[in-house]
């Protein structure tokens, strides 16, 4: 399963989820992005890729996101990620919570 498929499947039970960006009508939704780093080299090629994952929860100001925050962390960890850290990047336009974690996949799975 690709990293996109893994993250989508993990986060879909929490709410609408989209890779990279979302410009639709939903007020509460998730997006994700990641960087990949080759690792476990042998014969000059990596065996695995380490993914630095960011999942973003967006919601209107005043919306209670406490349960969603817990659900995102559990969903990512349940999909094989390290336990996520969370940063509040909210501003006057809405809530934006950023969850950061790491995942590892065999090379070529993405």
C-alpha positions in Angstrom: 0.0 0.0 0.0 1.4 3.4 -0.9 2.0 6.1 1.8 -0.9 8.1 0.3 -3.2 5.1 0.6 -2.0 4.3 4.1 -2.6 7.9 5.3 -5.9 8.3 3.6 -7.2 5.0 5.0 -6.0 5.8 8.5 -7.5 9.3 8.6 -10.7 8.7 6.7 -12.6 7.6 9.9 -11.7 10.9 11.6 -13.2 13.0 8.8 -12.9 14.1 5.2 -9.2 13.7 4.2 -7.3 14.9 1.1 -3.7 14.7 0.0 -1.8 18.0 -0.2 -4.6 20.6 -0.5 -8.4 20.9 -0.3 -10.5 23.8 -1.6 -14.0 22.2 -1.2 -17.0 23.2 0.9 -16.2 21.1 4.0 -15.5 23.3 7.1 -13.8 20.5 9.1 -11.3 18.4 7.1 -7.9 16.9 7.1 -5.0 17.2 4.6 -1.6 15.6 4.7 1.8 16.0 3.1 5.2 14.4 3.6 8.9 14.4 2.7 10.8 11.2 2.0 14.3 10.4 3.0 16.1 7.3 1.7 17.5 5.0 4.4 19.0 1.5 4.9 21.5 1.6 2.1 22.9 -1.6 0.6 24.7 -1.9 -2.8 24.3 1.9 -3.2 20.5 1.8 -3.1 18.1 2.4 -0.2 15.9 -0.4 1.0 13.4 1.9 2.8 12.1 5.4 2.8 11.5 7.3 6.0 8.6 9.7 5.6 8.3 12.9 7.7 4.5 13.2 7.7 2.4 16.2 8.5 -1.4 15.8 8.9 -3.4 19.1 9.1 -6.8 19.4 10.8 -8.8 22.5 9.8 -11.9 23.7 11.6 -13.7 26.9 12.2 -12.9 29.1 15.2 -14.9 27.9 18.2 -15.4 24.4 16.9 -14.5 21.8 19.6 -11.6 19.8 18.2 -10.5 18.0 21.3 -11.9 14.6 20.3 -10.7 15.0 16.8 -7.2 15.8 18.0 -7.1 12.5 20.0 -8.6 10.6 17.0 -5.9 11.9 14.6 -3.1 10.9 16.9 -4.5 7.4 17.5 -5.2 7.0 13.7 -1.7 7.9 12.7 -0.1 5.8 15.4 -2.4 2.9 14.5 -1.2 3.1 10.9 2.3 2.5 12.0 3.6 6.0 12.6 5.5 7.3 15.6 3.2 9.0 18.1 2.5 12.4 16.6 3.5 15.8 18.0 1.0 18.6 17.6 1.5 22.3 16.8 -1.3 24.8 16.9 -1.0 27.0 13.7 -4.4 28.6 14.0 -5.0 32.2 13.1 -8.0 34.6 12.9 -9.3 32.7 9.8 -9.7 29.3 11.6 -8.2 26.5 13.5 -5.2 24.7 11.9 -3.6 21.9 13.9 -0.5 20.3 12.6 0.4 16.7 13.6 3.9 15.6 12.8 5.2 12.0 12.9 7.4 9.5 11.0 6.6 6.4 9.0 8.8 3.9 7.1 8.0 2.0 3.9 10.0 -0.3 1.6 11.4 1.5 -1.4 9.1 1.5 -4.4 5.9 1.3 -2.4 5.0 5.0 -2.9 
